[in-house]
Amino acid sequence: MMISLDHVTKVYRHAEHAAVSDVSIAIDKGEFTFLVGPSGSGKSTLIRLILREERATRGRIDVLGHNLSTISSRKVPFYRRKLGVVFQDFRLLTNKSAAENIAFSLEVTGRSRGYIRQAVPDVLRLVGLDGLGDQMPNELSGGEQQRVAIARAVVTKPDLLLADEPTGNLDPDTSRGIMTLLERINAGGTTVVMATHDTDTVNRMRRRVIELERGRLVRDEDRAGYEVAR
């Protein structure tokens, strides 16, 4: 099992209701899963819990064999190195080129310079940015910046890729290109969990859909669309 949430609740201080309430989910290796629901439904909180940016108030979370309820703070950075993460706002280092942004992910894991010199051009080709490695983030389009962010996330060959609204700032055509890329990465064996409001993407791809509403799990359906009649 890649991810297991067992009766997980997260309550933020002074909140009127739980951000996540008694949620139990199991996600297997190799799955592509969408987290959907309106703003405030708990999607991003679930991503933060899996990243161990937040601790669950109650319940147990296991990811990649780690119990995130008991993992020590010292071990969290090493745990996160097994994950790839892509955000809506790209979060690129603005003072580094595209290639340097990608290389940085490998540098912090202690990879050799020889390995980095080979891996960075390879992953730039994978994401369709061959020849753009020397470009700075402000010289790239939004779609190109997101491709750099994805390259940075997958260059370490993570077992799990978390994507929080990765197409939220992109136009429909660019979004389709990003989703094609994520499908290709998933086909290579990487488990993908993506929080999204992108109705068209979810309806087109027909993958597993986990729907949240006010922190509660209201639907978990395979080969599903964004919405279901109720």
N, C-alpha and C positions, 0 to 999 in steps of 0.2 A: 504494500500500500504506500503510495507516494505521500498523500495527505489524509489525515484522519482528525476530524473535530468531533468530540464527544460531549454533547450537552453544554456547548460553550456559550457563555454570557459575558458581555462586556458592558459595564456601566461607567460612564464618565462622571466625574464629580459635578454636581449641580445640574445634571441633565434630567429632563422630565421623564424620559423613558430610556430603557437600555438601547445602546447602539446596535448590539447583537443580543438576541434573546433565545437561549436554549436551542442552539443550532447544532445539529449533528450531520456531518457530511463525510463521505469517503471518496477520494479521487485516486484512481489507479494510474500506474506508470503508462505514459503514452497517450493519455486522454487530452482532448482539447475541450475545455469547459468555459462557458460564458457565465459570468455573474451579472444579473440584470436586476433592475428595479429603479424606482424614482430616486431623486436626490434625497439623501438622508435615510435611505433604506438599510444601510449597513455594508454596502459593497466595499468601500475603501477601508472601513474598519476591519473587515475580514482580511483584506490584503495586508494591512499593517500587523494584524495578529500573526499571520503566516510568516511575515518578515521578522517577527519578534521586535517590532518597533513599539508594540503595545503588549501588555500582559492580559490574559483573560481574567475576568473577575471570578468566574466559576467555570468548571469544566476542564477538559484536557485536550491539548493540541499536540499531535505528533506529525512531524514533517521530516522526510528523509531519514527516518530512524531516530530522530531527536525528540525528546519530550520537552516542548517549549515552556512547560510550566515549571520545570526544575532545572533547565539549562542555566549555567552560571553566566553572569555578565561577561566574564573573561572569554568565554567560548562563543559568544554570540557573533563576533566578527568572523570567526572561522566558519561558523555555520552559514553565514550569509554568502560566503565565497562559493558555496555550492548552488546558489540561486542566481538567476538572471532577472533583472528588474527593468521595466520600461515604464516611463511616466508620460502623462499628457504633455507636460511642459519641457520634455527632452532632458533637461538637467545636464547639458554638456558643459565642460570646462571651457569658458569663453576665451581663455588665453592659450589654448592648445588647439592644434589642427585636428581634423577628423582622425587621421592616423594616430596622432598622439593621444587623443581621447580614448581610442580603442586600446592602444598599447598600455595605457595607465592601468586598465583592469588586469592586465597580465603582470605588470610590474608589482602590484600590491600582493599578488599571489606568489611572487618569488621566481617567476619564469625567467629563463636565461635570455640574454639579448639575441642570441641566435634563433631561439624559438620564436621570440616576438617578431623578429624581422621576417620570418616566414609566415607566421599566423596572421598578421595584420593585413597584408595584401590579399591573402586567401579569403578572409571574412569580408573585406571590401568588395571583392568580386561576388561573393554570396549575396550581399544585399544590393547589388547593382550600382556600386559607387566606384568601380574600377577607374583609376586615374584621378580621383578627387580627394585622395588622402591628404594632400597638402593644403586643402582649402580650410579656412577658419570657419567656425560656426556661422558668423554673420555674413559669410559669402555663400551660404547654402540656403536653399528653399526650406520651407517647413517640412516637406516630405523627405528631403535629403537629410535634414537634421534628425528626423525620427529614425531614418535608416541607420545613421551613425549610432544613435542610441541603442538600436536593436543589435547592431554589430558589437558594440561594447558589451551588451548583456550576454551575447551568445559566444563570444570569442573564447571564454573560459570553458566552453562545452558543459554548461550546467545541465543537471537532470530536470530542473524545473525552471520555467520562465513565467514570471508574474508580470502582467501588463495592466496598468491602471489607466483606463481611458486613452489608449495609445493613439486613437484616431480623432480624439475630441477637438483638436485644433486644425484639422485637415479637411480639405475639400473632398467631395465624394470620389472623384477619380483617384486622387492620391491615397485616400483611405483604402480603396480596393487594392491598390498596389501593395500597401503595407500588410493587408490581410493575406494576400497571396504569399508574401514573404513569410508571415507567421505560419501559414499552412505548410510551407515547405520545411520550415524548421521543425514543426511538429511531426511531419512525415519522417524526419530523420531520427525520431525517437525521443525528442524533448517533450515533456509534459507542459502544456500551456494552460494557464488560468488567466482569463481576461475579464476585467470589470468594464462594462460599457453601457452607453445609452444608444449605441448605433443600431437602430432597429433594422435598417436595410442589410447590414452585415450579418446580423444574427439570423434573419429570415433567409438570406441567401445560402449561408453555410450549413444550417441545419445540424448543429452539433448539440452536445449536452448543454442544457440551460438550467441554471440554479437561480431562482427568483426570490428576492427578499422584499419584504414590505414592513416598514417600521421595525427593522431588526429581526423579524421572524422569517423563517424559511416557509414559503408558501407554495413552491413548486420545484421539483427536481425531475427533469424529463429529458430523455435521450432524443436526438434528431428532432429538435424542437425549434419553434420560432420565438420571437421576442415576447409576444403576448399570447395568452390563451383566453378564450371566452369564458366568463364566469357569471 
